[in-house]
Amino acid sequence: MQNDDRTVGSILSRRQALGIVGVAGLALLTGHGGVEPASASAMGLGASGVVVTPAEEEGPFFVNVGLHRSDLTANTKNPNVLHGLPLTLKLKVYQVNGSKVTPLSGAHVDIWHADAEGVYSDEPMEGTEGETFLRGYQVTDAGGAVQLKTIYPGWYPGRTAHVHFKVRTYSASGKKTYEFTSQLYMDDKITDIVYADAPYNRRGPRPTRNADDGVYNTETSNGTASGSQLLLNLTKASSGKGYVGIFTIGLQMN
């Protein structure tokens, strides 16, 4: 599950002129402000209790770096990564087909998010072009599981703390056969604790909490906010520093 820092393919060029904008501006730039119409945006429940995960928008900061690694903090000198609070993500991916729920093995799970200062890597407007910190993917094992080492994400204008993820499957020939995109969130009470300490506290209070975030509040087909169904189960790490975030992803792929 490791194969750290192996680049698959080439790093794609980034769209220019997006930068950091509020949610309303992002909706104008991307042409939508909510979930893409997809079967996975509707809630469903398999026999094992796995809930179908709501989709959310990709946003402007995805870069298809194709970097297969488990440690997203490796190979950078960025102090806002190196001094960020450790966060281990333990994700499990399942395919939900009616009442049948099966682990999805061999799927690529991409993660990307901002550093402690709210900055993304490979972002020309912020001077990080060509850098790859806090980006990478793992391949699900036979039980549908991946584990990635990263840091607690910082905030930026218009957004609460969040982590982007993308699940993709490929044929034997390497052709993409499926793609699902969404975001993960943290309990505001835990975020308040994290943001009270360095390096997160250098920026002052964050202006946007979960309840104020337009993407978090994307309405699902059953009328609830998608973000409330995308909260990480956060527990303190056994090392005493940082958190472990657990989440189960349920996908309707047919």
C-alpha positions in Angstrom: 0.0 0.0 0.0 3.0 2.3 0.2 5.1 2.8 -3.0 5.9 6.3 -1.6 6.7 9.2 -3.9 6.4 7.3 -7.1 5.1 9.7 -9.8 2.7 8.1 -12.2 2.4 10.1 -15.5 3.2 13.8 -15.6 2.0 16.6 -13.4 -0.8 18.4 -15.3 -0.6 22.2 -15.7 -2.9 24.2 -13.5 -5.7 26.4 -14.6 -4.6 30.0 -14.2 -6.5 32.9 -12.7 -8.6 31.0 -10.1 -6.8 31.8 -6.9 -8.5 31.8 -3.5 -12.1 33.0 -3.8 -15.2 32.8 -1.7 -17.8 30.1 -2.2 -20.0 32.4 -4.2 -17.2 33.4 -6.5 -16.1 29.7 -6.9 -19.6 28.8 -8.0 -19.4 31.5 -10.7 -16.0 30.4 -11.9 -16.7 26.7 -12.0 -20.2 27.0 -13.3 -21.8 25.3 -10.3 -22.0 25.7 -6.5 -23.2 22.4 -5.3 -23.0 18.7 -5.8 -22.8 17.3 -9.2 -25.9 15.3 -10.1 -24.9 11.7 -9.4 -26.5 8.6 -7.9 -24.0 8.7 -5.0 -25.5 12.1 -3.9 -28.6 10.2 -2.7 -28.5 8.5 0.6 -28.8 4.7 0.7 -28.1 2.0 3.3 -26.6 -1.3 2.7 -27.1 -4.4 4.9 -23.8 -3.7 6.7 -24.9 -0.2 7.6 -22.6 1.5 5.1 -24.2 4.7 4.0 -23.8 6.0 0.4 -21.5 9.0 0.5 -22.7 12.4 -0.9 -20.6 13.9 -3.7 -19.2 17.4 -3.5 -17.5 19.6 -6.0 -13.8 19.2 -6.9 -12.9 22.8 -6.5 -10.2 24.7 -8.3 -7.1 23.2 -6.6 -7.0 19.6 -7.8 -3.8 18.6 -9.7 -3.5 15.2 -11.1 0.1 14.6 -9.7 -0.2 10.8 -9.8 2.0 10.6 -6.7 1.6 7.2 -5.1 2.6 7.6 -1.5 1.3 7.2 2.0 3.1 10.2 3.6 1.8 13.4 2.1 4.2 15.5 4.2 7.3 14.0 2.7 9.9 15.8 0.5 9.0 19.4 1.4 10.7 22.2 3.4 7.4 24.1 3.9 7.3 24.9 7.6 3.5 25.1 7.4 3.5 21.4 6.6 6.4 20.3 8.8 5.0 22.0 11.9 1.4 21.2 11.2 -0.5 19.0 13.6 -0.3 15.3 12.4 -3.4 13.8 11.0 -3.6 10.1 10.0 -6.5 9.4 7.6 -7.9 5.8 7.7 -10.5 5.5 4.9 -12.4 2.4 3.8 -14.2 2.3 0.4 -17.2 0.1 -0.3 -19.4 -0.5 -3.3 -23.1 -0.4 -2.4 -25.5 -2.2 -4.7 -28.9 -2.3 -3.1 -28.5 -4.3 0.2 -25.2 -5.8 -0.9 -22.0 -4.0 0.3 -18.6 -5.2 -0.7 -15.1 -3.7 -0.2 -13.7 -1.9 -3.2 -10.2 -3.1 -3.8 -7.6 -1.7 -6.2 -9.2 1.8 -6.3 -7.0 4.9 -6.3 -7.9 7.3 -3.4 -6.5 10.8 -4.0 -6.2 13.3 -1.2 -5.4 17.0 -1.4 -5.8 20.0 1.0 -4.3 23.2 2.2 -1.3 23.6 4.6 -1.6 25.2 8.1 -1.6 28.7 6.4 -4.5 27.7 4.0 -2.2 27.4 1.0 -2.2 24.5 -1.6 0.8 23.2 -3.3 1.3 23.7 -7.1 -0.6 27.0 -7.0 1.1 29.6 -9.2 -0.7 32.5 -7.6 0.7 31.6 -4.2 4.2 30.8 -5.3 4.0 27.0 -4.8 4.0 26.0 -8.5 5.7 22.6 -8.9 5.5 21.6 -5.2 3.5 18.6 -4.3 3.0 18.8 -0.5 -0.2 17.4 0.9 -1.1 15.6 -2.3 -1.0 12.0 -3.2 -2.9 8.7 -3.5 -3.0 5.2 -2.1 -4.6 2.1 -3.6 -7.2 0.3 -1.6 -6.3 -3.2 -0.3 -8.5 -6.3 -0.3 -10.6 -4.8 2.5 -11.1 -1.5 0.7 -8.8 0.4 3.1 -6.1 3.1 2.7 -4.1 5.0 5.2 -2.4 8.3 4.6 -0.2 10.5 6.9 -0.9 14.2 6.5 -1.6 17.3 8.7 -4.7 19.0 10.0 -5.7 21.4 7.2 -5.7 25.2 7.6 -8.5 27.5 6.5 -8.7 30.0 3.7 -11.3 32.7 2.9 -14.8 31.4 2.4 -14.1 27.8 3.5 -14.1 25.8 6.7 -11.4 23.2 7.5 -11.7 20.4 4.9 -9.9 17.7 3.0 -10.7 16.9 -0.7 -10.7 13.3 -1.9 -11.3 11.5 -5.2 -11.9 7.8 -5.8 -11.0 6.4 -9.2 -10.9 2.9 -10.7 -9.1 1.7 -13.8 -9.2 -1.1 -16.2 -6.4 -3.6 -16.7 -5.2 -1.4 -19.7 -5.1 1.7 -17.5 -8.3 3.3 -18.7 -10.3 5.2 -16.1 -13.6 3.4 -15.5 -15.1 5.3 -12.6 -14.6 8.6 -10.6 -16.2 10.0 -7.5 -15.2 13.3 -5.8 -16.1 14.7 -2.4 -14.7 16.4 0.7 -14.2 15.5 4.4 -14.8 17.8 7.3 -13.9 18.1 11.0 -16.0 18.9 14.1 -15.8 22.6 14.8 -15.0 22.1 18.4 -11.9 20.1 17.5 -10.9 22.6 14.9 -11.1 25.4 17.5 -8.7 23.5 19.7 -6.2 22.9 16.8 -6.4 26.5 15.5 -5.6 27.9 19.0 -2.0 26.6 18.7 0.9 27.4 16.4 1.3 27.5 13.5 -2.5 27.8 12.9 -3.0 30.6 15.4 -0.8 33.1 13.6 -3.7 34.2 11.3 -6.2 35.1 13.9 -9.8 33.7 14.2 -11.1 31.9 11.1 -14.1 33.6 9.5 -15.9 30.5 8.3 -17.2 27.6 10.3 -19.0 24.5 9.1 -22.4 26.1 9.3 -21.3 29.0 7.2 -19.6 27.1 4.5 -21.5 26.9 1.2 -20.0 23.6 0.1 -20.6 22.0 3.5 -24.2 23.1 3.2 -24.8 21.6 -0.2 -28.3 20.1 -0.1 -28.6 16.4 -0.7 -31.7 14.7 -2.2 -33.1 14.2 1.3 -32.8 17.8 2.2 -29.8 17.6 4.6 -26.5 19.3 4.4 -23.9 17.1 2.7 -21.2 18.1 5.0 -23.0 16.7 8.0 -22.6 13.3 6.4 -18.9 13.8 5.6 -17.5 14.4 9.1 -14.4 12.5 10.0 -14.5 10.5 13.2 -11.6 12.1 14.9 -9.8 10.6 17.9 -6.5 11.6 19.5 -3.5 9.7 18.2 -1.9 7.1 20.5 1.4 9.0 20.1 -0.2 11.9 22.0 0.2 14.3 19.2 -2.4 14.9 16.5 -5.5 13.0 15.5 -6.6 9.9 13.6 -9.5 10.5 11.2 -11.7 7.5 10.2 -14.3 7.6 7.5 -16.2 5.0 5.4 -16.9 5.8 1.8 -19.9 4.1 0.2 -20.3 4.3 -3.5 -23.1 3.4 -5.9 -21.1 2.6 -9.0 -23.9 1.2 -11.3 
